[in-house]
Amino acid sequence: MIKMAITLLRNDMSLAEQQRWWIEDHSPIARQVPGLIGYVINLAEADEETGDAQICGTDDMVFANWEDAKRAFASPEWDAARAHTAESGASAMRAWIRETIHIIE
């Protein structure tokens, strides 16, 4: 199993508006990425110091294997999802995760 871990940075929307956009507007586009077998969104909460969140949240996009992940990354559906994010004014950081080590189960 291969994961793409993505951190969605904030845009000019309120945190609640951006999270609604992510779930309702963006996720239907992202779920069309070929080979995707899992997709989890983790929503951020406002932090205790500033009362706002530095990120909108994180997500994990899961693929069965590295070949499926590479095909997905080269797909027009992936390009559409990235363009949709850019159009929102947000940006994202991403990393391919090849191994997960569970410290506490």
N, C-alpha and C positions, 0 to 999 in steps of 0.2 A: 504494500500500500504506500502511496506517495501523497503527501499533502502540500498544498500551497497555502501558507499562512500569510494573511494580508492584514495590515493595520491601516484602517481608513482614517486619515487625518481630517481635521475639522475644516469646514467651509464657512461661509457667512451666515448660514442658517442657524437657528437655535439648535441646541442638541436634540430636542424632541423632534423638530422638523426634519433634521438630517437623518435621524434614525427612522422616522416614518418613510422618508424618501428611500432609504436603503432597503427596508423590508417590502414596501408596497410597489415602488417604481423600479428599483434596481434589481432586486433578487429575481423577478421573472425573466429578466434579460440574462443574468448570470447563470441561472439554472439551465439555460439552453446550450451551454458549453458542452461539446461532445465528450463522452467518456466520463463525465462527472458522476460519481456514485455516492457522494455525500457532500453536504453543504450546510455548515453551521455558522450562524451569526452570533457573536458575543457582544452585547451592547454595553458601552461604557456608562459610568455614572459620574456625576459631578464630583470633583475632588474636594477634600475637606479644607484646603487652603484657599483656593480661588473661587469656589462655588461653581466652577464650570469644568468641563472635561477637556483635556488636551487632545484626545482622540475621540472619534465617534464610536469606535469599537474595533473588534478584530473578527476575522472569519477564517474558516478552514474550508478549503475546497479539496475534496478527496478523490483520488484516482486509483484504479486497481494496480497500475504499474507505471514505470517510468515512460514507456512508449506511449501509453494513453495520455499521460500528462504532457509530453512533448507535442503530440498531435493537437491536444486542446489548446496549448499556448500558441500554436501556429494557425489557429482557426479564425475564420471571420467572426464567429460568435464571441471569441475572446476579445478580438479587436473592438467589437460593438460594446461589450461590457466596459472595457477600458475607456472608450470614447464617452460613454454615458457618465462614467465617474468624472472625467475631465470636464464635461459640460456642466456638471453640478458645482464646479469650483473647488472640489475636493481633490486631494491627491492621496496616493496610497504607497505604502512600502510593502514589499513582498519578499518571501523567502520560500524556497522549496525545502520541505521537511522529509528526509529519507528515513529517519528513525525517531521514535518517541520513547523516552525512558520514563517510566512511572516511578517516582520516588515514594509516593504514598498512594496506595490503592483505596 
